Amino acid sequence: MPSSYVIAASQSRHMSSRQRYIPLNTLERMNKVEFKIINALPEHAEVLQEWLYQPKNLEFNPIYKSNLEENRARLAELCSDFSQFGPGKKMYWIVLHQENPVGRLSIKNYNSESHSVEIGYQIDERLHGKGLGTIAVELLTHEVFTKTNIQSLIGLVAKLNTASRRVLEKCGFTMTEQTPDLINLQDIRRDLIKYVLQKN
């Protein structure tokens, strides 16, 4: 079953991160916007590949060239639920807005000592500037913190990627350190900023 939440878009910016996670069947307000996150499946390989090669993603994120069939195979190997997740594993979700795919979410690099994971997120570049990134990360935070014993989420963002940094800051993440000289596949050096969100 997909995770489903309704967020009152006109009020969300005035509420704390914890207050924004409201189950679908308990919210009775006007002017709602529905979002869902569903497990990424091999059938999503085409749209994920399209997003992967969008200019903004290429500017700030290292990628490994792969074809559609290779991506389908990778998606088939991903964990489908949290009971399968652990060190060396990855989970991917598709963000749906009114049943249409608008972005992706992921977790990886589980640390069993600190009970932390690294998150990833991307919104279709054609939909930037609409606040969808913030909503998507909030949905991921809710999903992870309510269904697992994971205690902290880590976001690594290129220093110059101010839009992505704003998403994390709006979701309550705190900047903790800067890591110099991330090298992407275009041989461009980027400084990374590390953000952390604690469960409690």
C-alpha positions as CSV (number, residue, x, y, z in Angstrom):
1,M,0.0,0.0,0.0
2,P,1.4,3.5,-0.8
3,S,1.9,5.9,1.9
4,S,-0.7,8.7,1.5
5,Y,-0.9,12.0,3.2
6,V,-2.8,15.2,2.7
7,I,-1.1,18.6,3.3
8,A,-3.0,21.8,3.6
9,A,-0.7,23.7,1.2
10,S,-1.9,27.2,2.3
11,Q,-1.0,26.5,6.0
12,S,2.0,24.2,5.8
13,R,4.6,27.0,5.8
14,H,3.4,28.2,9.1
15,M,3.5,24.9,10.9
16,S,6.4,23.0,12.5
17,S,7.9,19.9,10.6
18,R,6.3,17.6,13.1
19,Q,2.9,19.2,12.8
20,R,2.8,18.8,9.0
21,Y,2.6,15.0,9.1
22,I,-1.2,14.4,9.2
23,P,-2.7,11.0,8.1
24,L,-5.1,11.2,5.3
25,N,-8.1,9.9,7.3
26,T,-7.8,12.4,10.1
27,L,-7.5,15.7,8.2
28,E,-10.7,17.5,7.3
29,R,-9.9,20.8,5.7
30,M,-10.7,22.7,2.5
31,N,-8.2,23.2,-0.3
32,K,-6.2,20.0,0.2
33,V,-3.4,18.8,-2.1
34,E,-2.8,15.0,-2.1
35,F,0.6,13.4,-2.4
36,K,1.6,9.8,-2.3
37,I,5.0,8.0,-2.2
38,I,5.2,4.5,-3.7
39,N,8.0,2.0,-4.1
40,A,10.1,2.6,-7.2
41,L,9.7,-0.4,-9.6
42,P,11.3,-1.4,-12.9
43,E,8.4,0.2,-14.7
44,H,9.6,3.6,-13.4
45,A,13.0,3.2,-15.0
46,E,12.2,5.5,-18.0
47,V,11.0,8.5,-16.0
48,L,13.9,8.1,-13.5
49,Q,16.3,8.0,-16.4
50,E,14.8,11.2,-17.8
51,W,15.1,13.0,-14.4
52,L,18.7,11.7,-14.0
53,Y,19.9,13.6,-17.1
54,Q,18.1,16.9,-16.5
55,P,20.5,19.8,-16.5
56,K,20.1,20.8,-12.8
57,N,20.7,17.3,-11.6
58,L,23.8,16.9,-13.8
59,E,25.1,20.3,-12.5
60,F,25.2,19.2,-8.9
61,N,25.2,15.4,-8.7
62,P,27.7,12.8,-10.0
63,I,26.0,10.2,-12.2
64,Y,27.1,6.9,-13.7
65,K,26.1,6.4,-17.3
66,S,23.7,3.5,-17.7
67,N,21.1,2.4,-20.1
68,L,17.4,1.8,-19.5
69,E,17.7,-2.0,-19.1
70,E,20.5,-1.6,-16.5
71,N,18.3,0.8,-14.6
72,R,15.4,-1.6,-14.7
73,A,17.6,-4.3,-13.3
74,R,18.8,-2.0,-10.4
75,L,15.3,-1.1,-9.5
76,A,14.4,-4.8,-9.4
77,E,17.1,-5.4,-6.8
78,L,16.0,-2.6,-4.4
79,C,14.4,-3.2,-1.0
80,S,10.7,-3.2,-1.2
81,D,10.1,-2.6,2.5
82,F,12.0,-1.6,5.6
83,S,12.3,-5.2,6.8
84,Q,14.8,-5.8,4.0
85,F,16.7,-2.5,4.6
86,G,20.1,-2.5,6.2
87,P,23.9,-1.9,5.5
88,G,24.6,-1.9,1.8
89,K,20.9,-1.6,0.8
90,K,19.0,1.1,-0.9
91,M,15.3,2.1,-1.1
92,Y,13.7,4.3,-3.7
93,W,10.3,5.8,-3.9
94,I,8.4,7.7,-6.5
95,V,6.5,10.9,-5.4
96,L,3.0,11.1,-6.9
97,H,1.0,14.3,-7.1
98,Q,-2.6,13.6,-8.1
99,E,-1.3,10.2,-9.4
100,N,1.4,11.7,-11.6
101,P,5.1,11.1,-10.9
102,V,6.8,14.3,-9.9
103,G,10.0,13.2,-8.2
104,R,12.0,10.6,-6.4
105,L,13.2,9.8,-2.9
106,S,15.8,7.5,-1.6
107,I,17.7,6.3,1.5
108,K,21.1,4.5,1.6
109,N,24.3,4.1,3.6
110,Y,22.6,2.8,6.8
111,N,24.9,3.2,9.8
112,S,24.0,0.5,12.4
113,E,25.9,2.3,15.2
114,S,24.3,5.7,14.8
115,H,21.1,4.4,13.3
116,S,21.4,7.0,10.5
117,V,20.8,7.0,6.8
118,E,21.6,9.3,3.9
119,I,18.6,10.6,2.0
120,G,18.3,11.6,-1.6
121,Y,15.6,13.6,-3.4
122,Q,14.9,15.1,-6.8
123,I,11.9,16.8,-8.3
124,D,11.2,17.0,-12.0
125,E,13.0,20.1,-13.1
126,R,9.9,21.4,-15.0
127,L,8.1,21.6,-11.6
128,H,10.8,23.5,-9.6
129,G,9.7,26.5,-7.6
130,K,6.4,25.0,-6.4
131,G,7.4,23.7,-3.0
132,L,7.3,20.1,-4.1
133,G,10.8,19.3,-2.8
134,T,9.9,20.4,0.7
135,I,6.7,18.3,0.7
136,A,8.6,15.3,-0.7
137,V,11.3,15.4,2.0
138,E,8.7,15.8,4.7
139,L,6.9,12.7,3.4
140,L,10.2,10.8,3.5
141,T,11.0,12.0,7.0
142,H,7.6,10.9,8.2
143,E,7.9,7.5,6.5
144,V,11.3,6.7,7.9
145,F,10.8,8.1,11.5
146,T,7.4,6.4,12.0
147,K,8.2,3.0,10.5
148,T,11.8,2.3,11.5
149,N,14.2,2.7,14.4
150,I,16.4,5.1,12.4
151,Q,17.3,8.1,14.6
152,S,18.8,10.6,12.2
153,L,18.7,11.5,8.5
154,I,21.7,12.9,6.7
155,G,21.6,15.1,3.6
156,L,24.7,15.9,1.6
157,V,24.2,18.8,-0.7
158,A,26.6,20.8,-3.0
159,K,27.3,24.1,-1.4
160,L,26.2,26.0,-4.5
161,N,22.9,24.1,-4.7
162,T,21.0,26.8,-2.7
163,A,17.6,25.5,-3.7
164,S,18.3,22.0,-2.4
165,R,19.8,23.5,0.8
166,R,16.7,25.5,1.4
167,V,14.6,22.4,1.1
168,L,16.5,20.7,4.0
169,E,16.5,23.8,6.1
170,K,12.7,24.2,5.7
171,C,12.3,20.6,6.8
172,G,14.3,21.2,10.0
173,F,17.7,19.9,9.0
174,T,20.7,21.5,10.6
175,M,24.0,22.2,8.8
176,T,26.8,20.4,10.6
177,E,29.9,20.5,8.4
178,Q,31.4,21.2,5.0
179,T,33.3,18.6,3.1
180,P,35.6,20.0,0.4
181,D,36.3,18.7,-3.1
182,L,33.5,16.5,-4.1
183,I,34.5,15.5,-7.6
184,N,31.6,14.7,-10.0
185,L,31.9,12.9,-13.4
186,Q,32.3,16.1,-15.2
187,D,35.6,16.6,-13.3
188,I,34.2,19.7,-11.5
189,R,35.0,20.1,-7.9
190,R,32.1,20.9,-5.5
191,D,32.1,21.5,-1.8
192,L,29.5,19.5,0.0
193,I,27.4,20.6,3.0
194,K,26.3,18.0,5.5
195,Y,22.8,18.5,7.0
196,V,21.3,16.3,9.8
197,L,17.8,15.9,11.2
198,Q,17.4,14.0,14.5
199,K,14.3,12.1,15.3
200,N,14.0,13.4,18.8
